[in-house]
Amino acid sequence: MKIIIINGPNLNLLGKREPEVYGNQTFEEYYHQLKLKFSTIELAYFQSNIEGELIDKLQEVGFTYDGIILNAAGYTHTSVGIGDAVKAITTPVIEVHISNTFSRETFRHQSFISPNAKGIIIGYGLRSYELALQSFL
């Protein structure tokens, strides 16, 4: 099974950025733990702060991978392009958010990804990624 985690803007700052919301662990540290725990899965990771690069990656892997775990971060609520890319590909996408977006600002209650996602996991911290991985097994 081949699954990729795609993270959007500012998620490269995990471990430094708002630790009260996002925790103290970097994503690279967490990703290493996931790879050990799910050693039977061919797991890949991509992060970009640039909307077009996220769209390019979705198009690149969206017909050949078994699953995509997508945390588009702030682009979730603003990017029609990312939403359209998710709709255009055949690989199932699980939308993931570390924080509970519904307990935050009102603009974060809208997602352009959700209508075309296989499922959504919100508010379980970094464990949200593990839950998404388990959903593909």
Secondary structure, DSSP 8 states (H G I E B T S, - for coil): -EEEEEE-TTGGGTTTS-HHHH-S--HHHHHHHHHHHTTTSEEEEEE-S-HHHHHHHHHHHTTT-SEEEEE-GGGGGT-HHHHHHHHH-SS-EEEEESS-GGGS-GGGG--SSGGG-SEEEESSTTHHHHHHHHHH-
